[in-house]
Amino acid sequence: MTGLEAAARRAAKGDGQAFEAVCRALQDDVWRYCYALVGDRELAAEAAQETFLRSVRAIRRFRGEAPVRVWYLTLARRAAAEVLRRARRQPTAGPAVEEFVPGPSVEAQLLVEQLPAELRQAFVLTQVLGLSYAETAAVMGCAVGTVRSRVFRARARLVAAWTGEPSEQDTGEDASVDR
């Protein structure tokens, strides 16, 4: 059992310091995953905040059946879906101005953002956050084979976009079927 798992078990028993340690350890991963899901910094911050609010209410039910990281990312997935539903119902005042963050990975980040949601989600969970395929499947609520397929297709699209080669869409492959 890792230190994070032990802290989560203590937090489930009411240890406030352990709960704070778990939240601090996972805050970056939760925000990155929320951003991958919603594609907007402001909405990602809102979804991440909602995730941690939900965890305050739910931590006592944490039993350790899955790693705490997977548990939080599952909460984040649900929170992001709710934030997106609320955002779609509210009229917008105008186009949002995205903050430009310079750096060597800006082009790569933009390419990842252009992936379809299901591919982006699987790619971010496995390749950015480092979850196993099994953990990713638990977060996404799908089979491990589906995750593998989505990561494979995401990688193929990213390589094609980076190199300018035709992607599976350009070659006529059916991207909607999980192989």
C-alpha positions as CSV (number, residue, x, y, z in Angstrom):
1,M,0.0,0.0,0.0
2,T,1.4,3.4,-1.0
3,G,1.5,6.4,1.2
4,L,-1.3,8.0,-0.7
5,E,-3.5,4.9,-0.3
6,A,-2.7,4.8,3.5
7,A,-3.6,8.5,3.7
8,A,-6.8,7.9,1.9
9,R,-7.8,5.2,4.4
10,R,-7.0,7.5,7.3
11,A,-9.0,10.3,5.6
12,A,-12.0,7.9,5.3
13,K,-11.8,7.4,9.0
14,G,-12.0,11.2,9.6
15,D,-8.3,12.3,9.6
16,G,-8.5,15.8,8.2
17,Q,-4.8,16.2,7.7
18,A,-4.7,12.9,5.7
19,F,-7.6,14.2,3.6
20,E,-5.8,17.4,2.8
21,A,-2.6,15.5,1.9
22,V,-4.6,13.3,-0.5
23,C,-6.3,16.3,-2.1
24,R,-2.9,18.1,-2.5
25,A,-1.3,15.1,-4.1
26,L,-4.1,14.7,-6.6
27,Q,-5.0,18.3,-7.5
28,D,-2.8,18.5,-10.6
29,D,-4.0,15.2,-12.0
30,V,-7.6,16.1,-11.3
31,W,-7.3,19.5,-13.1
32,R,-5.5,18.0,-16.1
33,Y,-8.1,15.3,-16.5
34,C,-10.9,17.8,-16.1
35,Y,-9.3,20.1,-18.7
36,A,-8.9,17.1,-21.1
37,L,-12.7,16.5,-20.7
38,V,-14.0,20.0,-21.0
39,G,-11.3,21.8,-23.1
40,D,-11.6,25.1,-21.2
41,R,-9.5,26.3,-18.3
42,E,-12.3,28.0,-16.5
43,L,-14.6,25.1,-16.8
44,A,-11.8,22.7,-15.8
45,A,-11.1,24.7,-12.7
46,E,-14.9,24.6,-11.9
47,A,-15.0,20.8,-12.5
48,A,-11.9,20.2,-10.4
49,Q,-13.3,22.3,-7.5
50,E,-16.6,20.3,-7.8
51,T,-14.6,17.1,-7.7
52,F,-12.9,18.0,-4.4
53,L,-16.3,19.2,-3.0
54,R,-17.8,15.9,-3.8
55,S,-14.8,14.1,-2.3
56,V,-15.4,15.9,1.0
57,R,-18.9,14.4,1.2
58,A,-17.9,11.0,-0.2
59,I,-14.5,10.2,1.4
60,R,-16.0,8.4,4.4
61,R,-17.4,5.9,1.8
62,F,-13.9,5.2,0.3
63,R,-13.1,1.6,0.9
64,G,-9.9,1.2,-1.0
65,E,-11.4,-1.3,-3.5
66,A,-9.8,0.8,-6.3
67,P,-6.7,3.1,-6.0
68,V,-7.6,6.5,-4.5
69,R,-6.3,8.1,-7.7
70,V,-8.8,6.2,-9.8
71,W,-11.6,7.0,-7.3
72,Y,-10.9,10.7,-7.5
73,L,-10.6,10.7,-11.3
74,T,-14.0,8.9,-11.5
75,L,-15.4,11.7,-9.3
76,A,-13.7,14.2,-11.7
77,R,-15.3,12.5,-14.7
78,R,-18.8,12.9,-13.2
79,A,-18.1,16.5,-12.1
80,A,-16.9,17.5,-15.5
81,A,-20.0,16.0,-17.1
82,E,-22.2,18.0,-14.8
83,V,-20.2,21.2,-15.4
84,L,-20.6,20.7,-19.1
85,R,-24.3,20.2,-18.8
86,R,-24.6,23.4,-16.8
87,A,-22.5,25.3,-19.2
88,R,-24.6,24.2,-22.2
89,R,-27.8,25.4,-20.4
90,Q,-26.4,28.9,-19.7
91,P,-26.2,31.5,-22.5
92,T,-22.7,32.8,-23.2
93,A,-21.9,36.5,-23.3
94,G,-19.4,35.9,-26.1
95,P,-16.4,33.9,-27.1
96,A,-14.1,33.0,-24.2
97,V,-10.6,34.2,-24.4
98,E,-8.2,31.3,-23.7
99,E,-5.0,32.0,-21.9
100,F,-2.0,31.2,-24.0
101,V,0.7,29.4,-22.1
102,P,4.0,29.5,-24.0
103,G,6.3,26.5,-23.8
104,P,7.8,23.6,-25.8
105,S,4.7,21.5,-25.6
106,V,2.1,24.0,-26.8
107,E,1.9,22.4,-30.2
108,A,1.5,19.0,-28.7
109,Q,-1.1,20.2,-26.3
110,L,-3.1,21.8,-29.1
111,L,-3.0,18.5,-31.1
112,V,-4.2,16.5,-28.0
113,E,-7.1,19.0,-27.6
114,Q,-8.2,18.4,-31.1
115,L,-8.7,14.6,-30.5
116,P,-12.2,13.4,-30.2
117,A,-13.3,13.3,-26.5
118,E,-13.2,9.6,-26.0
119,L,-9.7,9.3,-27.6
120,R,-8.4,12.4,-25.7
121,Q,-9.7,11.0,-22.4
122,A,-8.0,7.6,-22.8
123,F,-4.8,9.3,-24.0
124,V,-4.6,11.8,-21.1
125,L,-5.4,9.2,-18.5
126,T,-2.8,6.7,-19.7
127,Q,-0.1,8.8,-21.3
128,V,-0.2,12.1,-19.3
129,L,-1.5,10.9,-15.9
130,G,0.2,7.5,-16.1
131,L,-2.8,5.3,-15.2
132,S,-2.7,1.7,-16.2
133,Y,-5.2,0.5,-18.9
134,A,-7.2,-1.3,-16.2
135,E,-7.4,1.9,-14.0
136,T,-8.3,3.9,-17.0
137,A,-11.1,1.5,-17.9
138,A,-12.4,1.8,-14.4
139,V,-12.4,5.6,-14.6
140,M,-14.0,5.6,-18.1
141,G,-16.5,2.8,-17.3
142,C,-15.5,0.7,-20.3
143,A,-13.5,-2.5,-21.1
144,V,-9.7,-2.5,-21.1
145,G,-9.7,-3.5,-24.8
146,T,-11.6,-0.3,-25.6
147,V,-9.1,1.8,-23.7
148,R,-6.2,0.1,-25.6
149,S,-8.0,0.8,-28.9
150,R,-8.7,4.4,-28.1
151,V,-5.1,5.0,-27.0
152,F,-3.8,3.4,-30.1
153,R,-6.1,5.5,-32.3
154,A,-5.2,8.7,-30.4
155,R,-1.5,8.0,-30.9
156,A,-2.0,7.3,-34.6
157,R,-3.9,10.6,-35.0
158,L,-1.3,12.5,-33.1
159,V,1.6,11.1,-35.2
160,A,-0.4,11.8,-38.4
161,A,-1.1,15.4,-37.3
162,W,2.5,16.0,-36.3
163,T,4.0,14.5,-39.4
164,G,1.3,15.6,-41.9
165,E,0.6,12.0,-42.9
166,P,-3.0,10.9,-43.6
167,S,-4.9,9.9,-40.5
168,E,-7.4,7.0,-40.2
169,Q,-10.2,9.5,-41.2
170,D,-8.2,10.3,-44.4
171,T,-7.7,6.6,-45.3
172,G,-11.3,5.7,-44.8
173,E,-11.0,3.6,-41.7
174,D,-14.0,3.6,-39.4
175,A,-12.9,5.5,-36.3
176,S,-16.2,4.9,-34.5
177,V,-15.5,1.2,-34.1
178,D,-13.4,0.1,-31.1
179,R,-11.0,-2.6,-32.2
